[in-house]
Amino acid sequence: MKFGLALALVCIPFAALAQDAIPSPYGAPEHQWASPPSGSWGSSAGIERGPHGEIWAINRCGANSCDGSDLAPIVQLDMATGKPVKSIGAGLFVFPHGLHVDRHGNVWVTDGAISKDGTKGLQVTELSPDGKVLMQLGTAGQRGNDGSHFQSPSDVITTPSGDIFVTDGHTPIAPVIPPGLEMRVMKFDSHGKFLKQWGKAGAGQSEFNNPHALALDAKGRLYVADRVNNRIQIFDQDGKFLVEWKQFGRPSGFYITGDRLYAIDADSTEVLHPGWKKGVWIGSISSAKAEAFVPDEQAGEGVVIAPNGNMYGAVNVAPRGITRYLKQSASKEKRS
């Protein structure tokens, strides 16, 4: 059976799995591993790896909002020490949420809320590594459901050809994100021209309830973390539904390298997702199988794998900050 066909046919329910019996290739989580640029870490829903192995993370200005703050919320970290290398984006964002670093090293950030004065927010911004604004999508401070407005953009990703995908429509977060938003995936060309959108609020095929994160696999398929629906939905780049996966928890964030999928689950509880635990799922894309689980009751909303194989998570709730997970094989060696 061809790989693509197998992907389209496989849909494996995975509820009530004995997670404690699944091996973990990582040691115990090291919470608050990285040093904040100043003061204390704010909430973070994003952490990403650049084309040269550099690690970037969101620090929501020492709080859960950057509205009125002069701190720069997008931080590059030294992987060996966790110390900040530089910070960019001061004064640009209200509620920085989704983070993506493209193949050129440019940094993309989604902003999910509106500033109190109504002049900022609800945009997707592309920055150079030095913080220069290169492109902005959406209309600052204005909420809408068409191609030139966002409702609450949660994540962004670019393809090798430059096309841009954005998930739009976060569940309510008082007081910054209102209830009743529609849910969709939007596609733009490399110049920011709106091309198409698909999806609506719901639990059916191609419907979403908090489309929270995006990833692309080696075949160019688009993965959407449909968080409140406890699943991943996978599409081609024209929006054709391929499959849903429910074997990777209640995903808040993704990282894909080769055939390996890392899905971080920050929200599973007996109330929201009975029988499941918080942590990071690791599995095979080609077999659609979850093969490892890293338990972490303080799991975050973003996950990334460094060139040395260590894993890092971005935490949005107390104690917040960045978590490091050392590979088991590396934990007895120099901790770097």
RAPEMO-V432753 format. One record per pair of residues at least 6 apart in sequence whose C-alpha atoms are under 6 Angstrom apart, sorted by sequence separation. I is the first residue (numbers start at 0). J is the second residue. D is the distance in whole Angstrom. If there is no record, write none. Layout:
BEGIN
{{I	J	D} {I	J	D}}
END
This chain:
BEGIN
{{48	54	5} {59	65	6} {76	82	6} {100	106	5} {113	119	6} {126	132	5} {142	148	6} {143	149	5} {157	163	5} {171	177	5} {187	193	4} {200	206	6} {201	207	5} {215	221	5} {225	231	6} {234	240	5} {282	288	5} {304	310	5} {314	320	5} {47	54	6} {76	83	5} {99	106	6} {113	120	5} {126	133	5} {142	149	6} {143	150	6} {156	163	6} {171	178	5} {187	194	5} {198	205	5} {199	206	5} {200	207	5} {214	221	6} {224	231	5} {234	241	5} {254	261	5} {282	289	4} {303	310	6} {47	55	5} {75	83	6} {76	84	5} {99	107	5} {112	120	5} {125	133	5} {142	150	5} {156	164	5} {186	194	6} {198	206	5} {200	208	6} {214	222	5} {223	231	6} {233	241	6} {253	261	6} {267	275	6} {281	289	6} {282	290	5} {303	311	5} {313	321	5} {46	55	6} {75	84	5} {98	107	6} {112	121	6} {125	134	5} {155	164	6} {186	195	5} {213	222	5} {223	232	5} {233	242	5} {253	262	5} {267	276	6} {281	290	6} {302	311	6} {312	321	6} {46	56	4} {60	70	6} {75	85	5} {98	108	5} {110	120	5} {111	121	5} {124	134	6} {137	147	5} {138	148	5} {155	165	4} {185	195	6} {213	223	5} {222	232	6} {252	262	6} {267	277	6} {281	291	5} {302	312	4} {312	322	5} {45	56	6} {74	85	6} {97	108	6} {110	121	5} {124	135	4} {137	148	5} {154	165	6} {185	196	4} {212	223	6} {222	233	5} {232	243	4} {252	263	5} {301	312	5} {311	322	6} {45	57	5} {60	72	6} {74	86	4} {97	109	5} {110	122	5} {123	135	6} {137	149	6} {154	166	5} {168	180	6} {184	196	6} {212	224	5} {221	233	6} {231	243	5} {250	262	6} {251	263	6} {265	277	5} {280	292	5} {301	313	5} {311	323	5} {59	72	6} {73	86	5} {96	109	6} {123	136	5} {153	166	6} {168	181	6} {184	197	6} {211	224	5} {221	234	5} {231	244	5} {250	263	6} {251	264	6} {264	277	5} {279	292	6} {299	312	6} {300	313	6} {310	323	6} {43	57	5} {58	72	5} {73	87	5} {95	109	6} {96	110	6} {109	123	4} {122	136	6} {152	166	6} {153	167	6} {168	182	5} {183	197	6} {210	224	6} {220	234	6} {221	235	6} {230	244	6} {250	264	5} {264	278	5} {279	293	5} {299	313	5} {300	314	6} {310	324	5} {43	58	5} {57	72	6} {71	86	5} {95	110	5} {108	123	6} {122	137	5} {152	167	4} {167	182	6} {183	198	5} {210	225	5} {220	235	5} {230	245	5} {249	264	5} {263	278	6} {264	279	6} {278	293	5} {299	314	4} {309	324	6} {57	73	5} {71	87	5} {94	110	5} {108	124	5} {151	167	6} {167	183	5} {183	199	6} {209	225	6} {263	279	4} {278	294	4} {299	315	6} {309	325	5} {41	58	5} {42	59	5} {56	73	6} {71	88	5} {94	111	5} {107	124	6} {151	168	5} {182	199	5} {209	226	6} {262	279	6} {278	295	4} {309	326	5} {40	58	6} {41	59	5} {56	74	5} {71	89	4} {94	112	5} {107	125	4} {121	139	6} {150	168	6} {151	169	6} {166	184	5} {181	199	6} {182	200	5} {207	225	6} {209	227	6} {249	267	6} {262	280	5} {277	295	6} {41	60	5} {55	74	5} {70	89	5} {106	125	6} {120	139	5} {121	140	6} {165	184	6} {181	200	5} {208	227	5} {261	280	6} {277	296	5} {41	61	4} {55	75	4} {69	89	6} {106	126	5} {119	139	5} {120	140	5} {165	185	5} {208	228	6} {229	249	4} {261	281	5} {278	298	5} {40	61	5} {41	62	4} {42	63	5} {54	75	6} {69	90	6} {93	114	6} {105	126	6} {119	140	5} {164	185	6} {260	281	6} {39	61	5} {41	63	6} {54	76	6} {105	127	5} {118	140	5} {164	186	5} {260	282	5} {105	128	6} {117	140	5} {163	186	6} {226	249	5} {259	282	6} {163	187	5} {226	250	5} {259	283	5} {162	187	6} {163	188	6} {182	207	6} {258	283	6} {162	188	4} {224	250	6} {258	284	5} {66	93	5} {93	120	6} {113	140	5} {162	189	5} {65	93	5} {121	149	6} {161	189	5} {64	93	6} {64	94	5} {121	151	6} {247	280	6} {265	298	5} {265	299	5} {265	300	6} {170	209	5} {111	151	4} {169	209	5} {211	251	6} {212	252	5} {111	152	5} {88	130	6} {87	130	5} {109	152	6} {166	210	6} {109	154	6} {34	81	6} {36	83	6} {146	193	6} {33	81	4} {34	82	5} {66	114	6} {252	300	5} {33	82	6} {251	300	5} {252	301	5} {254	303	6} {49	100	5} {44	96	5} {45	97	5} {50	102	6} {45	98	5} {50	104	6} {49	104	6} {97	153	5} {96	153	6} {97	154	4} {99	156	6} {153	211	6} {154	212	5} {112	175	6} {12	245	6} {13	246	4} {7	241	5} {10	244	6} {12	246	6} {7	242	5} {46	301	5} {44	300	5} {45	301	5} {47	303	6} {79	335	5} {44	301	5} {15	274	5} {46	313	6} {23	291	5} {45	313	6} {22	291	5} {23	292	5} {44	313	6} {21	291	6} {23	293	5} {43	313	5} {21	292	6} {43	314	5} {44	315	6} {43	315	4} {42	315	4} {42	319	6} {40	320	5} {33	321	6} {31	320	5} {32	321	6} {31	321	5} {32	322	5} {31	322	6} {30	322	4} {29	322	5} {29	323	5} {28	323	6} {28	324	5} {25	324	6} {26	325	5} {25	325	5} {25	326	4} {26	327	6} {24	326	6} {25	327	5} {24	327	6}}
END
